[in-house]
Amino acid sequence: MKRKTPDKFETIQNKFLKYLEDNKMRVTQERIKILKIVAKTDEHFDVDTLYSYMRDSKFRVSRATLYNTLDILLDCGIVHKHQFSGDSFEYEFVKEGEEGHHHLINTETKKVIEFQDKRIDRIKRELEMKHGVVIDSCQLIFYAHNK
C-alpha cells in the first residue's frame, strides 16, 4: 500500500509536535489552532492582529498564550520575529524550502517590501567558505524614505 505524502501543514505540525515533546511541553488545542492560523498567514503580523483574528473567529485565547506560543514557534524555526521600527515586533511564517528574503521598509509609509537578491546569497556562501561556518539565517533590512 502506498503511503500518502504528508502535506506541508502536516509536516510543519509534526515539527511543532516534536519540539513540544522534546521540550516536555503540553500539546494544547490553543497551540495547534495558533499554529494553523500562523501557517495560513502570508504577511507580517503582530500579536494584536493575531489576537483580533482569533477573537473574530470565535476562538478564545489570551494574549499570554499567543506570546508564549509565538516564542515556541520562533524557537523551533516556524516563524521569524522582526522589529522593523519602534518597540513592537512583527512575525512572519517561514515557508519551508523557500529561499531567504530581505526587507525594505519605507519609514514614511511604513510599507514593508520583501525582496530576494542572488548577490546576497553569493555573499552568504562566500562568508561560509571563508570562515568555515554554516549560516543558519540572515536578516537584511533597508530603511528608506520617498524621494
N, CA, C and O of each residue as an XYZ file, in Angstrom:
588
protein
N       0.851     -1.186      0.000
C       0.000      0.000      0.000
C       0.891      1.241      0.000
O       1.848      1.330      0.769
N       0.574      2.171     -0.847
C       1.359      3.391     -0.975
C       0.979      4.371      0.122
O      -0.203      4.635      0.343
N       1.983      4.913      0.814
C       1.737      5.911      1.856
C       1.516      7.271      1.241
O       2.184      7.660      0.283
N       0.575      7.981      1.805
C       0.319      9.344      1.359
C       1.457     10.238      1.859
O       1.850     10.163      3.023
N       1.973     11.072      0.980
C       3.000     12.030      1.365
C       2.345     13.098      2.235
O       1.300     13.634      1.866
N       2.939     13.414      3.380
C       2.321     14.434      4.235
C       2.265     15.782      3.529
O       3.199     16.167      2.826
N       1.146     16.502      3.727
C       1.062     17.832      3.136
C       1.943     18.778      3.942
O       2.481     18.408      4.985
N       2.081     20.000      3.442
C       3.001     20.940      4.075
C       2.604     21.245      5.507
O       3.464     21.325      6.384
N       1.294     21.417      5.759
C       0.895     21.724      7.122
C       1.184     20.552      8.053
O       1.631     20.746      9.184
N       0.931     19.352      7.582
C       1.196     18.178      8.420
C       2.677     18.094      8.783
O       3.022     17.737      9.910
N       3.543     18.418      7.840
C       4.984     18.418      8.094
C       5.342     19.462      9.153
O       6.120     19.188     10.067
N       4.771     20.652      9.022
C       5.024     21.727      9.989
C       4.463     21.357     11.356
O       5.105     21.581     12.382
N       3.263     20.791     11.360
C       2.653     20.390     12.628
C       3.486     19.311     13.302
O       3.662     19.342     14.520
N       4.001     18.357     12.533
C       4.848     17.310     13.108
C       6.121     17.899     13.713
O       6.571     17.467     14.774
N       6.699     18.892     13.028
C       7.884     19.572     13.558
C       7.553     20.249     14.891
O       8.328     20.170     15.845
N       6.403     20.910     14.947
C       5.948     21.594     16.154
C       5.687     20.588     17.281
O       6.121     20.797     18.414
N       4.985     19.508     16.970
C       4.678     18.498     17.988
C       5.951     17.842     18.522
O       6.062     17.577     19.719
N       6.907     17.581     17.634
C       8.177     17.000     18.082
C       8.909     17.966     19.002
O       9.475     17.552     20.013
N       8.902     19.250     18.660
C       9.540     20.257     19.510
C       8.887     20.276     20.893
O       9.581     20.304     21.910
N       7.565     20.261     20.928
C       6.854     20.261     22.213
C       7.214     19.020     23.014
O       7.487     19.106     24.212
N       7.214     17.871     22.357
C       7.543     16.613     23.042
C       8.984     16.625     23.556
O       9.243     16.269     24.705
N       9.912     17.034     22.701
C      11.331     17.056     23.083
C      11.589     17.985     24.267
O      12.497     17.748     25.063
N      10.782     19.045     24.378
C      10.956     20.025     25.447
C       9.950     19.848     26.581
O       9.787     20.715     27.439
N       9.278     18.688     26.553
C       8.336     18.316     27.621
C       7.275     19.405     27.854
O       6.974     19.779     28.988
N       6.727     19.892     26.741
C       5.660     20.897     26.795
C       4.340     20.229     26.393
O       4.319     19.260     25.634
N       3.257     20.769     26.917
C       1.950     20.200     26.619
C       1.485     20.583     25.215
O       1.751     21.682     24.729
N       0.786     19.646     24.581
C       0.110     19.925     23.316
C      -1.303     20.360     23.690
O      -2.058     19.594     24.290
N      -1.655     21.589     23.333
C      -2.991     22.091     23.652
C      -3.701     22.476     22.361
O      -3.064     22.742     21.342
N      -5.017     22.500     22.420
C      -5.775     22.893     21.232
C      -5.500     24.351     20.876
O      -5.567     24.718     19.703
N      -5.194     25.186     21.865
C      -4.868     26.588     21.592
C      -3.588     26.697     20.777
O      -3.525     27.456     19.810
N      -2.571     25.941     21.165
C      -1.300     25.979     20.437
C      -1.469     25.493     19.003
O      -0.907     26.077     18.076
N      -2.238     24.429     18.819
C      -2.461     23.890     17.474
C      -3.257     24.876     16.630
O      -2.946     25.074     15.456
N      -4.277     25.496     17.210
C      -5.082     26.487     16.479
C      -4.215     27.686     16.066
O      -4.319     28.168     14.938
N      -3.376     28.158     16.967
C      -2.477     29.277     16.652
C      -1.542     28.880     15.511
O      -1.334     29.659     14.581
N      -0.982     27.680     15.575
C      -0.115     27.192     14.505
C      -0.857     27.183     13.169
O      -0.311     27.628     12.159
N      -2.091     26.684     13.151
C      -2.872     26.625     11.907
C      -3.077     28.018     11.314
O      -2.928     28.214     10.108
N      -3.417     28.972     12.159
C      -3.656     30.330     11.674
C      -2.363     30.959     11.162
O      -2.347     31.576     10.097
N      -1.288     30.803     11.917
C       0.005     31.362     11.515
C       0.463     30.752     10.189
O       0.994     31.461      9.334
N       0.264     29.450     10.014
C       0.710     28.758      8.799
C      -0.058     29.213      7.560
O       0.427     29.055      6.440
N      -1.233     29.768      7.748
C      -2.039     30.262      6.616
C      -1.759     31.731      6.308
O      -2.277     32.267      5.329
N      -0.949     32.380      7.130
C      -0.716     33.811      7.008
C       0.434     34.091      6.039
O       1.535     33.563      6.196
N       0.164     34.923      5.042
C       1.178     35.254      4.046
C       1.855     36.594      4.291
O       2.757     36.979      3.548
N       1.434     37.295      5.312
C       2.009     38.620      5.549
C       2.500     38.732      6.980
O       2.230     37.869      7.815
N       3.218     39.796      7.248
C       3.695     40.039      8.602
C       2.499     40.340      9.499
O       1.499     40.904      9.055
N       2.617     39.957     10.762
C       1.527     40.205     11.703
C       2.111     40.470     13.076
O       3.227     40.052     13.387
N       1.344     41.169     13.890
C       1.750     41.381     15.278
C       0.775     40.639     16.186
O      -0.216     40.078     15.719
N       1.057     40.641     17.465
C       0.232     39.888     18.411
C      -1.196     40.438     18.446
O      -2.155     39.669     18.523
N      -1.340     41.763     18.390
C      -2.683     42.348     18.432
C      -3.521     41.914     17.240
O      -4.706     41.614     17.389
N      -2.918     41.880     16.062
C      -3.636     41.440     14.860
C      -4.041     39.980     14.997
O      -5.173     39.616     14.677
N      -3.132     39.151     15.465
C      -3.426     37.733     15.662
C      -4.517     37.553     16.715
O      -5.415     36.727     16.551
N      -4.437     38.319     17.781
C      -5.454     38.259     18.850
C      -6.836     38.637     18.293
O      -7.826     37.962     18.575
N      -6.894     39.697     17.518
C      -8.168     40.130     16.933
C      -8.730     39.069     15.996
O      -9.929     38.789     16.006
N      -7.857     38.486     15.192
C      -8.299     37.441     14.269
C      -8.862     36.246     15.037
O      -9.904     35.700     14.674
N      -8.172     35.849     16.089
C      -8.640     34.710     16.903
C      -9.996     35.036     17.527
O     -10.910     34.212     17.518
N     -10.110     36.237     18.065
C     -11.362     36.648     18.693
C     -12.503     36.687     17.668
O     -13.609     36.221     17.942
N     -12.222     37.246     16.487
C     -13.243     37.336     15.441
C     -13.675     35.965     14.931
O     -14.813     35.794     14.492
N     -12.774     34.993     14.987
C     -13.129     33.638     14.550
C     -13.697     32.810     15.703
O     -13.804     31.586     15.617
N     -14.060     33.508     16.788
C     -14.735     32.892     17.951
C     -13.869     31.865     18.674
O     -14.384     30.918     19.268
N     -12.553     32.056     18.619
C     -11.650     31.178     19.356
C     -10.997     32.006     20.440
O     -10.202     32.901     20.154
N     -11.329     31.709     21.680
C     -10.851     32.497     22.806
C      -9.463     32.019     23.236
O      -9.237     30.839     23.503
N      -8.555     32.974     23.289
C      -7.193     32.683     23.721
C      -6.638     33.971     24.333
O      -6.956     35.071     23.881
N      -5.821     33.823     25.347
C      -5.256     35.008     25.999
C      -4.047     35.516     25.219
O      -3.422     34.778     24.457
N      -3.737     36.772     25.425
C      -2.532     37.335     24.800
C      -1.285     36.604     25.314
O      -0.334     36.390     24.562
N      -1.292     36.227     26.585
C      -0.152     35.500     27.151
C       0.071     34.187     26.403
O       1.212     33.818     26.125
N      -1.009     33.484     26.077
C      -0.888     32.236     25.318
C      -0.331     32.517     23.928
O       0.481     31.748     23.412
N      -0.771     33.625     23.321
C      -0.238     33.995     22.000
C       1.259     34.270     22.079
O       2.031     33.752     21.273
N       1.666     35.077     23.039
C       3.096     35.388     23.189
C       3.907     34.125     23.439
O       4.950     33.922     22.817
N       3.438     33.281     24.342
C       4.163     32.052     24.668
C       4.255     31.121     23.467
O       5.311     30.547     23.199
N       3.145     30.970     22.742
C       3.145     30.086     21.575
C       4.025     30.646     20.467
O       4.740     29.892     19.807
N       3.983     31.953     20.254
C       4.858     32.550     19.240
C       6.328     32.367     19.600
O       7.159     32.155     18.717
N       6.655     32.448     20.884
C       8.034     32.183     21.317
C       8.441     30.745     20.993
O       9.570     30.497     20.570
N       7.529     29.808     21.191
C       7.805     28.401     20.863
C       7.987     28.244     19.358
O       8.921     27.581     18.906
N       7.088     28.857     18.582
C       7.187     28.776     17.117
C       8.485     29.411     16.619
O       9.073     28.950     15.641
N       8.919     30.452     17.287
C      10.187     31.106     16.967
C      11.359     30.165     17.266
O      12.260     30.006     16.443
N      11.338     29.552     18.437
C      12.415     28.644     18.841
C      12.548     27.443     17.912
O      13.655     26.963     17.668
N      11.428     26.961     17.396
C      11.530     25.778     16.529
C      11.576     26.149     15.044
O      11.450     25.275     14.186
N      11.756     27.437     14.736
C      12.011     27.858     13.366
C      10.798     27.941     12.463
O      10.939     27.939     11.240
N       9.616     28.014     13.036
C       8.401     28.083     12.231
C       8.028     29.531     11.915
O       7.372     29.799     10.909
N       8.440     30.455     12.765
C       8.227     31.880     12.488
C       9.532     32.638     12.684
O      10.438     32.184     13.383
N       9.604     33.799     12.052
C      10.679     34.753     12.299
C      10.068     35.954     12.993
O       8.894     36.269     12.800
N      10.872     36.615     13.796
C      10.437     37.792     14.535
C      11.240     38.990     14.049
O      12.464     38.922     13.944
N      10.554     40.080     13.753
C      11.208     41.283     13.244
C      10.820     42.486     14.095
O       9.705     42.566     14.612
N      11.740     43.398     14.227
C      11.452     44.690     14.853
C      11.814     45.753     13.819
O      12.925     46.284     13.814
N      10.861     46.049     12.954
C      11.120     46.961     11.848
C      11.249     48.402     12.312
O      12.083     49.151     11.804
N      10.428     48.787     13.275
C      10.510     50.150     13.800
C       9.824     50.201     15.158
O       8.943     49.392     15.450
N      10.228     51.143     15.971
C       9.605     51.302     17.278
C       9.860     50.132     18.205
O      10.858     49.423     18.082
N       8.934     49.945     19.137
C       9.074     48.903     20.147
C       8.334     47.617     19.801
O       8.544     46.588     20.443
N       7.471     47.668     18.791
C       6.639     46.495     18.503
C       7.373     45.493     17.614
O       8.276     45.845     16.855
N       6.961     44.255     17.733
C       7.529     43.175     16.947
C       6.492     42.668     15.965
O       5.293     42.680     16.242
N       6.969     42.226     14.820
C       6.119     41.575     13.842
C       6.689     40.192     13.584
O       7.890     39.955     13.716
N       5.802     39.293     13.214
C       6.178     37.908     12.958
C       5.831     37.570     11.525
O       4.986     38.212     10.902
N       6.503     36.544     11.012
C       6.115     36.015      9.715
C       6.371     34.519      9.706
O       7.338     34.027     10.289
N       5.492     33.818      9.038
C       5.586     32.376      8.896
C       6.736     32.046      7.949
O       6.868     32.666      6.894
N       7.565     31.077      8.316
C       8.697     30.655      7.493
C       8.223     29.530      6.583
O       7.845     28.453      7.046
N       8.250     29.794      5.298
C       7.829     28.775      4.332
C       8.986     27.822      4.083
O      10.070     28.238      3.673
N       8.748     26.543      4.332
C       9.786     25.523      4.175
C      10.321     25.505      2.751
O       9.553     25.553      1.791
N      11.638     25.438      2.619
C      12.268     25.318      1.315
C      12.347     26.616      0.536
O      12.929     26.648     -0.548
N      11.777     27.685      1.063
C      11.813     28.964      0.360
C      13.127     29.662      0.662
O      13.565     29.722      1.811
N      13.743     30.183     -0.377
C      14.979     30.944     -0.185
C      14.701     32.121      0.740
O      13.585     32.639      0.786
N      15.714     32.531      1.464
C      15.574     33.661      2.356
C      15.217     34.927      1.602
O      15.536     35.076      0.423
N      14.570     35.810      2.279
C      14.242     37.089      1.673
C      14.606     38.192      2.651
O      14.861     37.943      3.830
N      14.626     39.398      2.147
C      15.048     40.546      2.929
C      13.958     41.597      2.868
O      12.956     41.420      2.175
N      14.147     42.679      3.583
C      13.085     43.673      3.708
C      13.577     45.085      3.411
O      14.697     45.467      3.748
N      12.700     45.834      2.772
C      12.891     47.261      2.543
C      11.706     47.946      3.220
O      10.553     47.693      2.870
N      11.995     48.812      4.187
C      10.950     49.490      4.946
C      10.916     50.952      4.532
O      11.926     51.651      4.617
N       9.756     51.412      4.085
C       9.573     52.822      3.811
C       9.179     53.473      5.134
O       8.090     53.220      5.650
N      10.049     54.300      5.679
C       9.809     54.872      7.009
C       8.685     55.899      7.017
O       8.154     56.231      8.076
N       8.320     56.403      5.841
C       7.222     57.369      5.769
C       5.869     56.676      5.699
O       4.926     57.055      6.394
N       5.787     55.653      4.850
C       4.502     54.962      4.652
C       4.361     53.718      5.526
O       3.269     53.165      5.653
N       5.469     53.280      6.128
C       5.532     52.050      6.935
C       5.329     50.788      6.099
O       5.128     49.702      6.642
N       5.381     50.935      4.792
C       5.215     49.788      3.903
C       6.445     48.893      3.978
O       7.575     49.380      3.972
N       6.222     47.582      4.048
C       7.297     46.594      4.083
C       7.328     45.892      2.730
O       6.341     45.288      2.309
N       8.460     45.977      2.062
C       8.633     45.326      0.765
C       9.617     44.176      0.951
O      10.734     44.380      1.428
N       9.208     42.979      0.580
C      10.091     41.819      0.656
C      10.790     41.651     -0.687
O      10.194     41.874     -1.740
N      12.069     41.254     -0.639
C      12.799     41.047     -1.885
C      13.847     39.967     -1.701
O      14.268     39.662     -0.585
N      14.258     39.396     -2.820
C      15.359     38.439     -2.849
C      16.408     38.991     -3.805
O      16.089     39.708     -4.754
N      17.644     38.651     -3.545
C      18.714     39.111     -4.416
C      19.827     38.064     -4.383
O      20.367     37.753     -3.321
N      20.156     37.535     -5.532
C      21.179     36.477     -5.632
C      22.546     36.956     -5.148
O      23.360     36.145     -4.707
N      22.808     38.248     -5.222
C      24.099     38.772     -4.766
C      24.262     38.558     -3.260
O      25.359     38.256     -2.790
N      23.191     38.712     -2.516
C      23.248     38.500     -1.068
C      23.491     37.026     -0.779
O      24.252     36.685      0.126
N      22.839     36.144     -1.553
C      23.064     34.703     -1.399
C      24.517     34.350     -1.684
O      25.092     33.487     -1.021
N      25.112     35.019     -2.675
C      26.522     34.774     -3.022
C      27.441     35.215     -1.878
O      28.390     34.512     -1.531
N      27.153     36.378     -1.299
C      27.944     36.866     -0.160
C      27.847     35.882      0.999
O      28.843     35.586      1.660
N      26.638     35.377      1.239
C      26.437     34.401      2.324
C      27.310     33.160      2.097
O      27.985     32.701      3.019
N      27.297     32.621      0.879
C      28.112     31.430      0.567
C      29.607     31.726      0.723
O      30.355     30.894      1.237
N      30.037     32.906      0.281
C      31.448     33.283      0.409
C      31.866     33.392      1.876
O      32.959     32.963      2.245
N      30.998     33.966      2.710
C      31.300     34.061      4.141
C      31.397     32.676      4.780
O      32.264     32.434      5.619
N      30.509     31.777      4.381
C      30.555     30.414      4.918
C      31.878     29.736      4.574
O      32.504     29.109      5.429
N      32.294     29.866      3.328
C      33.536     29.228      2.903
C      34.745     29.872      3.575
O      35.640     29.170      4.046
N      34.774     31.182      3.622
C      35.920     31.910      4.177
C      36.117     31.600      5.654
O      37.250     31.472      6.118
N      35.014     31.479      6.396
C      35.111     31.317      7.847
C      34.802     29.902      8.327
O      34.815     29.643      9.530
N      34.525     28.988      7.404
C      34.271     27.602      7.775
C      33.051     27.432      8.663
O      33.075     26.667      9.627
N      31.997     28.141      8.336
C      30.759     28.075      9.120
C      29.579     27.798      8.196
O      29.708     27.842      6.972
N      28.435     27.513      8.797
C      27.180     27.411      8.073
C      26.260     28.477      8.650
O      25.933     28.447      9.837
N      25.850     29.405      7.823
C      24.962     30.476      8.274
C      23.544     29.929      8.346
O      22.984     29.479      7.347
N      22.975     29.975      9.546
C      21.628     29.448      9.750
C      20.552     30.395      9.247
O      19.545     29.964      8.687
N      20.770     31.669      9.450
C      19.783     32.636      8.979
C      20.454     33.983      8.788
O      21.552     34.237      9.284
N      19.772     34.821      8.065
C      20.298     36.137      7.751
C      19.109     37.075      7.612
O      18.082     36.710      7.040
N      19.253     38.267      8.132
C      18.176     39.242      8.014
C      18.790     40.576      7.603
O      19.592     41.158      8.334
N      18.407     41.039      6.443
C      18.893     42.312      5.940
C      17.689     43.237      5.808
O      16.703     42.895      5.156
N      17.775     44.405      6.426
C      16.672     45.361      6.387
C      17.217     46.704      5.925
O      18.155     47.240      6.515
N      16.627     47.237      4.877
C      16.930     48.583      4.414
C      15.809     49.496      4.874
O      14.635     49.142      4.763
N      16.157     50.660      5.388
C      15.169     51.678      5.756
C      15.294     52.805      4.745
O      16.395     53.280      4.468
N      14.166     53.232      4.195
C      14.193     54.237      3.131
C      13.060     55.236      3.323
O      12.144     55.031      4.120
N      13.153     56.319      2.570
C      12.063     57.291      2.550
C      11.818     57.705      1.099
O      12.647     57.443      0.227
N      10.697     58.340      0.845
C      10.351     58.764     -0.505
C      11.290     59.863     -0.983
O      11.805     60.640     -0.179
N      11.510     59.928     -2.285
C      12.351     60.978     -2.877
C      11.608     62.293     -2.872
O      12.142     63.305     -3.327
